[in-house]
Amino acid sequence: MLTIIDYNLGSIDKVAEVLTISDIKFRITKNETDIIGSEKLILPGTEEALSAVKKLHLLNLFTVLRIVKKPVLGIGLGMQLLSEFSREGDVACLGKFTGTVEKFDTAISKVPFSGNYKIRIEKNSKLFKDIDDTAEFSFRNSFYLPLNENSTAYAINGVNFAAAIEKDNFYGVQFHPEESGKDGQTLLRNFSEL
């Protein structure tokens, strides 16, 4: 079963709503045993990195997420938490993706980066199956993960930054598929069918 990890951060209800509309079976839990026994995991997030990492530690989930071998999808802040380090609170993250999360420079970028924007798909990814390259997705972020060898798509906000990334069983999207209409629904279905 697919599990949405509940670590007391926003956007869980919207992800659950899209999964329900898509007739995808799921559960919401913060229980370590349930999470370990899940087939796939979604790590959503809309707040800030330091408090999110603290909450994962308090729930005993930080270590679980570092060792899990099942597919994991980080959404928004959830993707950033899968990186090595975040400048938002200067906190060590889960270390699944290379790189440090940086703050957009207000001199060249819109901060926060908010609204629907096109992404550029750079590499073949199962997450983007049946999604047209003109699709727009909903962003809402002031921090970003720079492009690296695991980036599969990018967006532009003064700088090119990772809009999607994947490595081994870990996947991340900086945008919010749960707020991105039909294309976001398709992406969540693609993840559920990995």
DRENMARPA-752538 format. One line per field, with one value per residue (C-alpha): residue number from 0; residue in one letter; x, y, z. Coordinates in Angstrom, 2 decimals, always signed. Each point is the difference from the previous one (the first is absolute). Layout:
residues N
num (NUM ...) .
residuo (a ...) .
X (X ...) .
Y (Y ...) .
Z (Z ...) .
//
This chain:
residues 194
num (0 1 2 3 4 5 6 7 8 9 10 11 12 13 14 15 16 17 18 19 20 21 22 23 24 25 26 27 28 29 30 31 32 33 34 35 36 37 38 39 40 41 42 43 44 45 46 47 48 49 50 51 52 53 54 55 56 57 58 59 60 61 62 63 64 65 66 67 68 69 70 71 72 73 74 75 76 77 78 79 80 81 82 83 84 85 86 87 88 89 90 91 92 93 94 95 96 97 98 99 100 101 102 103 104 105 106 107 108 109 110 111 112 113 114 115 116 117 118 119 120 121 122 123 124 125 126 127 128 129 130 131 132 133 134 135 136 137 138 139 140 141 142 143 144 145 146 147 148 149 150 151 152 153 154 155 156 157 158 159 160 161 162 163 164 165 166 167 168 169 170 171 172 173 174 175 176 177 178 179 180 181 182 183 184 185 186 187 188 189 190 191 192 193) .
residuo (m l t i i d y n l g s i d k v a e v l t i s d i k f r i t k n e t d i i g s e k l i l p g t e e a l s a v k k l h l l n l f t v l r i v k k p v l g i g l g m q l l s e f s r e g d v a c l g k f t g t v e k f d t a i s k v p f s g n y k i r i e k n s k l f k d i d d t a e f s f r n s f y l p l n e n s t a y a i n g v n f a a a i e k d n f y g v q f h p e e s g k d g q t l l r n f s e l) .
X (+0.00 +1.04 +0.55 -0.01 +2.39 -1.69 +2.65 -2.28 +0.68 -2.40 -1.25 -0.93 -3.73 +0.45 +2.19 -2.57 -2.80 +1.74 +0.79 -3.65 -1.25 +2.45 -1.30 +3.47 -0.03 +2.10 +0.32 +1.27 +2.21 +2.90 +0.40 +3.52 -1.07 -2.70 +2.46 +2.61 -2.67 -1.29 +0.54 +0.53 +0.35 -0.88 +1.82 -1.91 +0.93 -0.73 +1.67 +3.69 +2.87 +1.33 -3.37 -0.76 +3.25 -0.68 -3.47 +1.41 +2.50 -2.69 -2.13 +3.02 -0.43 +3.25 +2.00 -2.84 +0.00 +3.78 -0.12 -3.32 +0.26 -3.53 -0.82 -0.21 -1.42 +0.95 -2.35 +0.97 +1.90 -0.09 +2.31 +2.35 +0.16 +1.38 +3.08 +3.22 -0.42 -2.35 +0.95 -3.52 +0.97 +3.45 -1.04 +1.29 -2.64 -0.52 +2.88 -1.72 +0.63 +3.28 +0.06 -0.91 -3.36 +0.59 -2.15 -1.01 +1.89 -2.58 +2.17 -0.62 -2.89 -3.63 -0.26 -2.07 -0.21 -3.74 -2.48 -0.30 +3.10 +1.27 +2.78 +2.62 +0.34 +3.67 +0.04 -2.44 -1.90 -2.89 -1.53 -0.63 -1.59 -2.98 +0.79 +0.49 +3.12 -2.18 -1.54 +0.03 +0.35 -0.70 +3.07 +0.21 +3.60 +2.63 +2.79 +1.15 +2.30 +2.57 +0.17 +2.20 +0.59 -3.26 -2.29 -2.65 -1.74 +0.68 -1.83 +1.29 -0.16 +3.01 +1.99 -0.72 -0.88 -1.10 -3.75 +0.27 +2.72 +0.45 +2.62 -0.47 -3.37 -0.25 -1.98 -0.61 -2.05 +0.40 -3.46 -3.29 -1.72 -2.97 -0.63 +0.84 -3.21 -0.10 +3.77 +0.69 -2.59 +1.73 +3.38 -1.36 -1.60 +3.31 +1.74 -2.67 +0.55 +3.83) .
Y (+0.00 +3.58 +2.07 +3.76 +0.78 +2.20 +2.01 +2.91 +2.12 +1.46 -1.33 -3.50 +0.60 +1.20 -2.98 -2.33 +1.68 -0.53 -3.65 -0.55 +1.57 -2.22 -3.11 -0.74 -1.84 +1.64 +0.65 +2.93 -0.89 +1.04 -3.54 -1.29 -3.65 +0.92 +2.13 -2.79 -2.41 +2.28 -0.69 +3.68 +3.20 +3.64 +2.65 +3.27 +3.34 +3.72 +1.55 +0.50 -2.46 +0.31 -0.63 -2.80 -1.83 +0.40 -1.50 -2.97 -0.62 +0.28 -2.59 -2.29 +0.23 +1.69 -3.25 -2.02 +2.24 -0.29 -3.81 -0.74 -1.92 +0.72 +2.79 +3.38 +3.18 +3.30 +2.88 +3.66 +0.25 -3.82 +0.02 +2.47 -2.21 -2.81 +2.14 +0.09 +3.37 +3.00 +3.66 +0.45 -0.40 -1.38 -3.59 -3.39 -1.81 -3.62 -0.08 -1.89 +2.66 +1.83 +3.69 +2.77 +1.77 +3.72 +3.14 +1.80 +3.27 +2.81 +2.07 -2.41 -2.24 +0.25 -0.83 -1.89 -1.78 -0.51 -0.95 -2.33 -0.37 -2.23 -2.41 -1.30 -3.78 -0.90 -3.76 -2.83 -0.63 -2.32 +2.83 +2.00 -2.81 +1.37 +3.59 +2.46 +2.17 +3.12 -0.91 +2.56 -0.85 +1.94 +1.31 +1.70 +0.21 +2.49 -2.60 -2.34 -2.91 +0.83 -2.22 -3.08 -3.35 -1.43 +2.81 -1.17 +3.37 +3.63 +3.30 +3.55 +2.79 +2.17 -3.24 -3.47 -2.25 -3.60 -0.39 -3.80 -2.38 -3.73 -2.41 -3.69 -0.34 +3.70 +2.52 +3.68 +2.79 +3.62 +0.85 -1.15 -2.60 +0.02 +3.61 -0.48 -1.34 -2.93 -0.13 -0.09 -2.74 -1.96 +0.39 -1.34 -2.92 -0.72 -0.11 -2.30 -2.39 -0.19) .
Z (+0.00 -0.68 +3.15 +0.53 +2.84 +2.58 +1.84 +0.85 -3.09 -2.56 -3.36 +1.19 -0.48 -3.58 -0.92 +1.59 -1.95 -3.36 +0.83 +0.97 -3.25 -1.89 +1.83 +1.39 +3.31 +2.69 +3.70 +2.04 +2.94 +2.18 +1.36 -0.61 -0.43 -2.54 -1.94 -0.09 -1.25 -2.77 -3.70 -0.89 +2.01 -0.63 +2.06 -0.50 +1.50 -0.14 +3.04 +0.83 +0.06 +3.56 +1.70 -2.49 +0.79 +3.74 -0.46 -1.93 +2.81 +2.70 -1.82 -0.45 -3.78 -1.02 +0.22 -1.54 -3.08 -0.34 -0.23 -1.70 -3.30 -1.29 -2.47 +1.77 -1.58 +1.64 -0.88 +0.45 +3.29 +0.02 -3.04 +1.67 +3.12 -2.18 -0.81 +2.02 +1.70 +0.09 +0.49 +1.39 +3.63 -0.88 +0.58 -1.16 -2.03 -1.05 -2.48 -2.82 -2.65 -0.55 +0.79 +2.38 -0.07 -0.59 +0.36 -3.17 -0.46 +0.11 -2.35 -2.89 +1.09 +1.01 +3.75 +0.76 -3.34 -0.08 -2.71 -2.97 -2.16 -2.78 +0.72 -2.41 +0.07 -0.52 +0.55 -0.51 +3.22 +0.80 +2.04 -3.19 -2.03 -1.99 +1.04 -2.86 +0.03 -0.01 +3.37 +2.80 +3.68 +3.18 +1.84 +3.39 +1.23 +1.15 +0.10 -2.75 -0.73 -2.71 -3.06 +0.31 -1.68 +1.40 -1.23 -2.47 -0.55 +0.73 +0.37 -0.33 +2.57 -0.73 +0.19 -1.32 +2.93 +0.53 -0.54 +0.18 +1.06 +0.46 +1.23 +0.71 +1.81 +0.86 -2.07 +0.63 -1.54 +1.09 -1.28 +1.53 -2.21 +2.38 -1.10 -3.69 -1.51 -2.40 -0.58 +3.72 +0.39 -2.78 +1.72 +3.30 -1.83 -1.76 +3.37 +1.43 -2.93 +0.20) .
//
